[in-house]
Amino acid sequence: MECWRCPNMAGFAEYEQYDGLGLAALVREKKIAPQELCEEAISRIEKLNPELNAVVTPMFDIGREAVKRNTADGPFAGVPFLLKDLISSFAGVRLTWGCRAYKDYIPDYDSELVKRFKKAGLITLGKTNTPEFGLMGITEPELFGPTRNPWNTERTSGGSSGGSAAAVASGMVPIASGGDGGGSIRIPACYCGLVGLKPTRGRTPTGPKYGRLWQGAAVEHVLTRSVRDSAAMLDATLGDEPGSPYNIKPSERPYSEEINHNPGSLKIAFNTESPLGTGTHESCADAVIKTARLLESLGHNVEEAKPDIDGVKLAHTYFILYFGENAADIKWAEAVLGKKVGRKDFEITTWFFGELGRCYSAGDFVAAIREWDVAARVMGQFHLDYDLYLTPTVAYPAAKIGELMPKSYEEAAMKIFSVLKLGSLAKVSGMVNQIAIKTLAKTPFTQLANFTGQPAMNIPLHWDEDGMPCGVQFMAPFGDEATLFRLAAQLEKAKPWFHRRPSLKV
């Protein structure tokens, strides 16, 4: 067996040829020192981040110290990692939520998920960019500025886990964390050519400060380049904790073993029509059709079908939750920070949505959640006929930076409504429905899995004529990540993507 390679500034050119488990194997076999991996990742972040703006809080010294004293023998021992700057707390490191109000907030505790990341052996080297409170499908917060897509720096990397996606796609690290309350793992995974799983509601921990994130719609996991990294990370982090609102039955065997099993002949429904009736770009629809043909060639039974769900109605309920959670987050900030906050502490969109949240009644909120439960029942029946549901992950290719941000006249209108406290007028005028449709038109396919709690995964099978990633989404029945992993592993072998890299100079 070879001895440790000594850390040096010459770099480890082969770094991006490995996924997280591959790097961990090199460390375990003493073919490379974890210090060298750490320095290589830091070097890549320093070189690439000025262009991409993926990392907003470097933790290089913390990472170096962690490498020195790391005794974890987990599956990712010594592997460089980045943590999304939202929800998950790392003791002693600021947690901004992409928000001015929190720019100097430093938690004194590790979240349960961070504890499990550490136990898995990951070396955290920084926090990644996110839109304020994770509210957007793009990552362009006023606090830190936009994160750019490594495949085309004029385009968005998606959101809200856009910083993490850009970091992994560019080769800074093989794995970065994300959270998904409406597509926030899957959308950036699609735009950046990554594997992005939203696990089943309650599959990963939210403690100790939180329970039902967005009433269970939001769940945290990671973005990766390989299927096996995603599977092994879920093995390392899944399970409830004291006080968890959910206790989800685990798979019969580890997900890292599931990927080695043939999925068999699955019955898969596919659909390319936007649930909002707002259209689907040809490249996104074509990706689904090509995937359907590939599935048929692998022995699966594929047919066009969709569940009987009113997407427009569900979008409206989503925004009732969206506004309500915003109002609660603004109020919560005062308790966390121990001071009064005001309009200037938040982006105008966030503040305006908070005003709208205060205009809905508790009855409105409960009625919205009941509609989610109805959708879950419909999908439960749908999956009696179909093992999986295939759709585009997004309806349109990644937008240009700034394209989806509020226009100046929209910001002016929101300021007027906020100052005059005209939220009730906005509610009854139809403005809310307009906001819902406009906001979700580019990404209307991902929210359903958040409503119902089902697992869903972006698989990066295709690239469009402009050379941009164009993934597809698979949804599985509640609790059935196993089928997703088995199929994803089969597709990864049939149509490999790991070798595809954006043309960035390191």
Secondary structure, 3 states (H helix, E strand, C coil): CCCCCCCCCCCCCCHHHCCHHHHHHHHHCCCCCHHHHHHHHHHHHHHHHHHHCCEEEECHHHHHHHHHHCCCCCCCCCCEEEEECCCCCCCCCCCCCCCHHHCCCCCCCCCHHHHHHHHCCCEEEEEECCCHHHCCCCCCCCCCCCCEECCEEEEECCCCCHHHHHHHHHCCCCEEEEEECCCCCHHHHHHHCCEEEECCCCCCCCCCCCCCHHHHCCEEEEEECCHHHHHHHHHHHCCCCCCCCCCCCCCCCCHHHHCCCCCCCCEEEECCCCCCCCCCCHHHHHHHHHHHHHHHHCCCEEEECCCCCCHHHHHHHHHHHHHHHHHHHHHHHHHHHCCCCCHHHCCHHHHHHHHHHCCCCHHHHHHHHHHHHHHHHHHHHHHHHCCEEEEECCCCCCCECCCCCCCHHHHHHHHHHHHCCCHHHHHHCCHHHHHHHHHHCCCCCCHHHHHHCCCEEEEEEEECCCCCEEEEEEECCCCCHHHHHHHHHHHHHHCCCCCCCCCCCC
